[in-house]
Amino acid sequence: MIIKGYKAFNSDKTNRYGQKFIEGQVYHNNHDLKFGNNGHGFHMCTLLCDVFRYFDSNAVVAQVIGFGNCVNYNDEYNGYYNMYAVSNLYIERFLTREEIINIMLNSSDFEIQKFLRTFTLTVKESELFLQKFENNKQLINFILYYQYGYINIFKENNSKDILKRIKKRTN
């Protein structure tokens, strides 16, 4: 089986166990595959937004190809169904933060919502999302709640007023 997706790493391009990963390299796991912290195999996600469930916004993210044996993990938390442990992993390339933001700006509403729950945007990045989705009330509310901390935004109907205040602050 071949799976294209994403894998997150610590800032030094190591995994949680200290193994260093290099762009263009293939890595092999010789143990029985098992998902989780005590498992074996290389963990990856088919959706970029899902990698941030396990790593924060400072993570280094790579486009990867998993192949050989694979185990799918069905985690229903916030609809995360696209996680795998694979026996072989090819690191295609590491993404810049700008590339991550651009990929997410062009993703589905559902993926953007998952991303906004777990990824901390800079002010400039938040403004990009606000601008692109200014006519999408649900995504605007997600941005205001998760990125700006307006905790009552889903109860109140004042997102337009809040957006005006944010625009005044940034001008």
BELGIQUI-V375764 format. One record per pair of residues at least 24 apart in sequence whose ideal C-beta (glycine too) atoms are under 7 Angstrom apart, sorted by the first residue. I is the first residue (numbers start at 1). J is the second residue. If there is no record, write none. Layout:
i:j
I:J
I:J
This chain:
i:j
1:67
1:70
2:65
2:67
3:44
3:46
3:66
3:70
3:84
3:86
4:65
5:44
5:45
5:46
5:64
5:66
6:44
6:45
6:48
6:51
6:61
6:62
6:63
6:64
7:42
7:43
7:44
7:51
7:62
7:64
8:51
8:54
8:55
8:59
8:61
9:59
9:60
9:62
11:58
11:60
13:60
21:91
22:91
23:91
23:93
23:94
24:91
25:91
26:88
26:90
27:89
28:87
28:88
29:87
33:69
33:71
33:85
33:87
34:71
34:85
35:71
35:73
35:85
39:85
41:71
41:85
41:86
41:87
42:66
42:85
42:86
42:89
43:83
43:85
44:84
44:86
44:89
45:82
45:83
46:82
47:82
47:111
48:100
48:103
48:104
49:104
49:107
49:111
49:114
49:115
50:80
50:82
50:83
50:114
52:115
52:118
52:119
53:80
53:118
57:119
57:120
60:94
61:95
61:100
62:91
62:92
62:93
62:94
62:95
63:92
63:93
63:95
64:89
64:90
64:91
64:92
65:90
65:92
78:114
78:117
79:114
101:125
101:128
105:129
105:132
109:138
109:139
112:139
113:142
116:142
116:143
116:146
116:147
117:146
121:147
127:170
130:163
